[in-house]
Amino acid sequence: MKRILNLLSTLMLTLALFSGSVIAAETAKAEKHEGIEITVNINQAGAEELKTLLVGVGESKAQAIIDYRNANGKFVKADDLTKVKGIGDKLVEKNRDRITL
């Protein structure tokens, strides 16, 4: 029984440390360009630029933005990004200051 408790304690500690490092990595990514005004033209940017410079946008969302843009034309306003599958109001708000047209 004591051995199982030790194993569970070790597992919990490992999970806590791992989740802490994941949070730290996300924070570091968001602060990577601190002090520099970051803007992204969502009507011209490629997938690499979108995923690198927009918070919360990875490869699949970046490609979805490009696919939507190719199928429907240019975005007229930042809020139009919510028309892209997988992108909601919260993600647009996180990036509002970065988005240009």
Phi, psi and omega in degrees: 000318180296323180295320179294319178296319177297318179297315178296320178297317179296317179297316180296318178296318178298315178297319179296316179294318181296314181295325177296321180288327177294316178297317179297321179294318178296319179296317179298320179297316181294326183267002185305324184250026182301135181092350179244131178285119182256126175229148181225122176278106185289350177269350183233338187294145174275175183300317182298316179294317180298313184287334181279321189258346177260130181289129177084007179250120177255196184299315184291320178290322177299316179294324178296323177297314180295316179299316179297316180299318179293324182278329188241359181090184184294152173284138181268326179216162182302323181296343177296340178300335180292348177283345179278130180301129178095356180243123182245184182301320182297318180294320178296317180297320178299331187248004186309317181289343181267338188278127171236163182243000000 
